[in-house]
Amino acid sequence: MEKFSYIGKDVKRIDTASKATGEALFAADLALPRMLVGKILRSPHAHARIVAIDTAKAEKLPGVKAVVTAKDTCGDKWGVFKYTQDQQFLPTEKVRYVGEEVAAVAAVDEDTALEALSLIDVAYEVLPAVYTIEDALAPGAPQLHDVYPNNINVHVVIDVGDVEKGFTESYLVREDTFTAPEDSYFQGEPYAVAAQFDHAGNLEIWMPNAGPHLKAKPLSNVLKIPLNKVRVRKITIGGAFGGRSEISPADVICAFLAKKAQRPVKIVYTREENTVCTRQAHAMITKIKTGVDKEGRVVARDITCHMDGGAYSSTGPIATSVPFLCMEQAYRMENVRYNGYRILTNKPIRGMFRTHGRGFACGVDIQLDMLGEALGIDPLTMRLRNARQTGDTTPTKSYVASCGLTETIEKTGKMSRWEEKFGKLPPYHGIGIGCNSVQTGFPMGIRGGSQAFIKLNEDGGVTVITGIVDNGQGNDHMIVQIAAEELGLNPDDIQLITADTEVTPSDPGSYSMCETFIGGNAVRLAAQDVKKKLFRIVADEFGVGEEELSARNRKIFVTNDPQQSMSIAKAVRMALTRNESISGEGSYWPKVDWKREWVKNPYGQLSETFSFGTVICEVKIDPETGQVEVLEVTASQDVGYALSPKVIEGQFEGGVAMGGQGGMLTEYLQWHEGRVLTPTQLGYLVPLAIDMPKINNIIVETIDPNGPYGAKEAGMSVAMSAAQAYCGAISNALGVYFHEYPITPDKILKAIEEKKKREREG
Amino acid sequence: MKEMKKTALTLSVNNETYDMVSYPNRTLLEVLRDDLHLTGTKESCGEGVCGSCTVLVNGAPVRSCLTLAVAVQGKEITTIEGLSAGEKLHPVQEAFVNHHAIQCGFCSPGMILTAYALLAENPNPTEKEIRRAISGNVCRCTGYAKIVEAVMSLAEKGR
């Protein structure tokens, strides 16, 4: 008999039939009786003092049912950490970016709501603004906040070993600076929120989110109602990619409009609002100095990164740290110093992104290629010599319980025929490699653990109740797979109640790649709790020990004598007649160092485990147009254990599209001062089917000692390393190392021109 | 807006006739979603670029966000809700489910209808023809590989 019935198998995803028929409801699809249309008035200025807001005319317009300003939200502020509470839900004194929320209306239809917005008079006193990291740091620069001198929002310092001594002892040292502008999450679904209050003061609210509990707490704070009155409901979510985790001013505004109007209100963002007024990814300038020995092993590394954080903190301390942490996990380095600065500018707010730090990671990786070239060592060997290994401890003191990085490098190299190709391809053909590592969960305070409940029905079917949220990656399916496997039921026997703060217990949310590891473990423990209770009943009946029993195909049976069996339905009914509780409960807290803090104490176990990925990419470049044709991509990741291989392949392929094809070739936001010029698909070029190369997937399994069935994460390592592989391949094709990303045709043509000039000049 | 007069509007959607009174500037997307509650048709860009709002008009894929509702009177409109027959998924929907071609699902209705229209016109498309046909539909999650596989599986059946 096979070990598992559903785990490790490609069972049809439980949520996709309803998505294929249009039945699945997203937030914008909700229609509640008497529902109003909400619209938000936004700042046209990058930096301005709000002198006065006059809403009288708008309030008198027929059809307008509510108007909300900062008077209603009382100037309340939001921040992920106590020390970063700097964003008012609606600003009282200043606006700090073009697009910031100023006021909002709810009206009977969209036209009336838009007309009402035009009737709101806001008197601004325009202030000088800063749009770049350099300008924000310049002496005498306009200051965005009182509490962040010199516009430095966050400064993370990590210092391990003796970096200066390391450089002295290095055989070869080089220093380079790498830059990348802002990119966009560009979720398929534009942000939307619907809210309604009942007369008992209970709020029901629907929005795409990466964790309903992360939304509920700030709503409870600002509305000054207890958490049990805030019901963030489950809804189908059209992608998150690291965004949508924090409270949005739109959530608060929608709730206040619904409260004032005592009618349901729905706000649906335009594509432009989704790009500008949710979150963007940070622009970065990264200076990297690396010293290696003769064999290419890193002896010392010193990195200074400046990130353009936009107008507010958001997840600032995390965002400032993670690009470094990914690289310290991926590559061994003993003497290392990191200075990460998050700088405030009068631009939209930046958050955590699936490919957060493309400029950072590509810099670290491409510099390894440069050092390797000088030493006569090829890029793949450079990575093998520096690859993290199982049992290592990272510089910031995280123990690495499982690591298949070397295996991913070797297998990806073999499948892509690296040895046959590197250095042997015709002109303008190139091959490149990237490696990365991602956390599966951070220390997240009281919300760091997950709990799950399981309720049984008399026919043997169950309902799993968990806070796990599905942003589209298949987390709901993962819950069903685990519960069905543990209980010996069919996936059809499992119903879910998930991501609903009225019912489901605490969970960290689909954030920091932790849902499978933390939420999945909690579901598994809850199912094991149920199983244990059922086994006790059956063991009594059969006169055997509980440990002699197994559950499969809706039956509990004696493992060594399967003929001796009882249906799970019967076992449940016996429990009911015996008045025995058979509901299950499971709870999982990751073993991380709770004293670790992003700024004050960046040392200790960061995450219970880490994933590792390698991508190799082969390209051909047209020297006349600068266009890159990607011939083949091979993506590999140590996922711990593949609970659902096809789901994981989908993550790899989507990761290559977002991180590599889009992230390194076409995706970046263009600006005029603080205004985004390319907020829609017309200017922001997301990859299309015709653009995408052939992708080979390699799943590497290291069976993590603590993951559910050994599983870790599967969504991010490939997305990150794809950018690095694309960067390496283009550099290899042209014999020019790129320092500015993405690598667009104009940069390629310029590089070819400059190279020719250098060659002419000798 | 207030000066504009509503006019009679008759649409045939998924083989049902709807008589309405509507402003003549309303798009097909708005009428489908807001008046007929056929919310399977999605809005992602609102400017005809992303393909999420794709519906079929006389069998051809059309961006409903750029189409005025009054302009498609007398034509047969098919939305994603009209593709499956009762409880049974259409083979294109079935292929998308079986091949793991759906992740978040926001682009799926438009993508499925575009694939359906391609296969109706060309039952045996090559991979390149499939990629070209669906390149007016943006998917942010999948990297398109499994979508192409799903459509290829139907093409192979046609062979």
HADDOCK unambig.tbl for C-alpha pairs under 7 A between the chains (distance, minus, plus):
assign (segid A and resid 12 and name CA) (segid B and resid 97 and name CA) 6.79 0.50 0.50
assign (segid A and resid 12 and name CA) (segid B and resid 98 and name CA) 6.10 0.50 0.50
assign (segid A and resid 16 and name CA) (segid B and resid 97 and name CA) 5.83 0.50 0.50
assign (segid A and resid 16 and name CA) (segid B and resid 102 and name CA) 6.16 0.50 0.50
assign (segid A and resid 17 and name CA) (segid B and resid 97 and name CA) 6.15 0.50 0.50
assign (segid A and resid 19 and name CA) (segid B and resid 105 and name CA) 5.30 0.50 0.50
assign (segid A and resid 19 and name CA) (segid B and resid 108 and name CA) 6.88 0.50 0.50
assign (segid A and resid 20 and name CA) (segid B and resid 93 and name CA) 5.58 0.50 0.50
assign (segid A and resid 20 and name CA) (segid B and resid 108 and name CA) 6.11 0.50 0.50
assign (segid A and resid 20 and name CA) (segid B and resid 109 and name CA) 6.08 0.50 0.50
assign (segid A and resid 21 and name CA) (segid B and resid 80 and name CA) 5.90 0.50 0.50
assign (segid A and resid 21 and name CA) (segid B and resid 81 and name CA) 5.84 0.50 0.50
assign (segid A and resid 21 and name CA) (segid B and resid 109 and name CA) 6.99 0.50 0.50
assign (segid A and resid 22 and name CA) (segid B and resid 39 and name CA) 6.96 0.50 0.50
assign (segid A and resid 22 and name CA) (segid B and resid 40 and name CA) 3.78 0.50 0.50
assign (segid A and resid 22 and name CA) (segid B and resid 80 and name CA) 5.98 0.50 0.50
assign (segid A and resid 22 and name CA) (segid B and resid 81 and name CA) 6.08 0.50 0.50
assign (segid A and resid 22 and name CA) (segid B and resid 109 and name CA) 6.19 0.50 0.50
assign (segid A and resid 23 and name CA) (segid B and resid 40 and name CA) 6.36 0.50 0.50
assign (segid A and resid 29 and name CA) (segid B and resid 39 and name CA) 5.66 0.50 0.50
assign (segid A and resid 187 and name CA) (segid B and resid 140 and name CA) 6.39 0.50 0.50
assign (segid A and resid 188 and name CA) (segid B and resid 44 and name CA) 6.15 0.50 0.50
assign (segid A and resid 188 and name CA) (segid B and resid 106 and name CA) 6.08 0.50 0.50
assign (segid A and resid 188 and name CA) (segid B and resid 107 and name CA) 6.75 0.50 0.50
assign (segid A and resid 188 and name CA) (segid B and resid 139 and name CA) 6.86 0.50 0.50
assign (segid A and resid 188 and name CA) (segid B and resid 140 and name CA) 6.05 0.50 0.50
assign (segid A and resid 189 and name CA) (segid B and resid 44 and name CA) 5.83 0.50 0.50
assign (segid A and resid 189 and name CA) (segid B and resid 106 and name CA) 6.20 0.50 0.50
assign (segid A and resid 190 and name CA) (segid B and resid 44 and name CA) 6.05 0.50 0.50
assign (segid A and resid 237 and name CA) (segid B and resid 104 and name CA) 6.42 0.50 0.50
assign (segid A and resid 238 and name CA) (segid B and resid 104 and name CA) 4.93 0.50 0.50
assign (segid A and resid 238 and name CA) (segid B and resid 105 and name CA) 6.65 0.50 0.50
assign (segid A and resid 238 and name CA) (segid B and resid 106 and name CA) 5.44 0.50 0.50
assign (segid A and resid 239 and name CA) (segid B and resid 104 and name CA) 5.75 0.50 0.50
assign (segid A and resid 271 and name CA) (segid B and resid 44 and name CA) 6.49 0.50 0.50
assign (segid A and resid 271 and name CA) (segid B and resid 45 and name CA) 5.24 0.50 0.50
assign (segid A and resid 471 and name CA) (segid B and resid 104 and name CA) 6.45 0.50 0.50
assign (segid A and resid 472 and name CA) (segid B and resid 103 and name CA) 4.89 0.50 0.50
assign (segid A and resid 472 and name CA) (segid B and resid 104 and name CA) 3.50 0.50 0.50
assign (segid A and resid 473 and name CA) (segid B and resid 103 and name CA) 5.71 0.50 0.50
assign (segid A and resid 473 and name CA) (segid B and resid 104 and name CA) 6.58 0.50 0.50
assign (segid A and resid 474 and name CA) (segid B and resid 103 and name CA) 6.86 0.50 0.50
assign (segid A and resid 646 and name CA) (segid B and resid 100 and name CA) 6.64 0.50 0.50
assign (segid A and resid 647 and name CA) (segid B and resid 100 and name CA) 6.89 0.50 0.50
assign (segid A and resid 650 and name CA) (segid B and resid 142 and name CA) 5.54 0.50 0.50
assign (segid A and resid 651 and name CA) (segid B and resid 142 and name CA) 6.88 0.50 0.50
assign (segid A and resid 653 and name CA) (segid B and resid 142 and name CA) 5.98 0.50 0.50
assign (segid A and resid 653 and name CA) (segid B and resid 143 and name CA) 4.95 0.50 0.50
assign (segid A and resid 653 and name CA) (segid B and resid 145 and name CA) 6.75 0.50 0.50
assign (segid A and resid 654 and name CA) (segid B and resid 141 and name CA) 5.06 0.50 0.50
assign (segid A and resid 654 and name CA) (segid B and resid 142 and name CA) 4.25 0.50 0.50
assign (segid A and resid 654 and name CA) (segid B and resid 143 and name CA) 4.10 0.50 0.50
assign (segid A and resid 656 and name CA) (segid B and resid 143 and name CA) 6.98 0.50 0.50
assign (segid A and resid 657 and name CA) (segid B and resid 143 and name CA) 4.99 0.50 0.50
assign (segid A and resid 680 and name CA) (segid B and resid 45 and name CA) 6.87 0.50 0.50
assign (segid A and resid 681 and name CA) (segid B and resid 49 and name CA) 6.43 0.50 0.50
assign (segid A and resid 681 and name CA) (segid B and resid 50 and name CA) 6.99 0.50 0.50
assign (segid A and resid 682 and name CA) (segid B and resid 49 and name CA) 6.79 0.50 0.50
assign (segid A and resid 688 and name CA) (segid B and resid 135 and name CA) 5.35 0.50 0.50
assign (segid A and resid 688 and name CA) (segid B and resid 138 and name CA) 6.08 0.50 0.50
assign (segid A and resid 689 and name CA) (segid B and resid 131 and name CA) 5.17 0.50 0.50
assign (segid A and resid 689 and name CA) (segid B and resid 134 and name CA) 6.58 0.50 0.50
assign (segid A and resid 689 and name CA) (segid B and resid 135 and name CA) 5.19 0.50 0.50
assign (segid A and resid 689 and name CA) (segid B and resid 144 and name CA) 5.61 0.50 0.50
assign (segid A and resid 690 and name CA) (segid B and resid 131 and name CA) 5.02 0.50 0.50
assign (segid A and resid 690 and name CA) (segid B and resid 132 and name CA) 5.69 0.50 0.50
assign (segid A and resid 690 and name CA) (segid B and resid 135 and name CA) 5.93 0.50 0.50
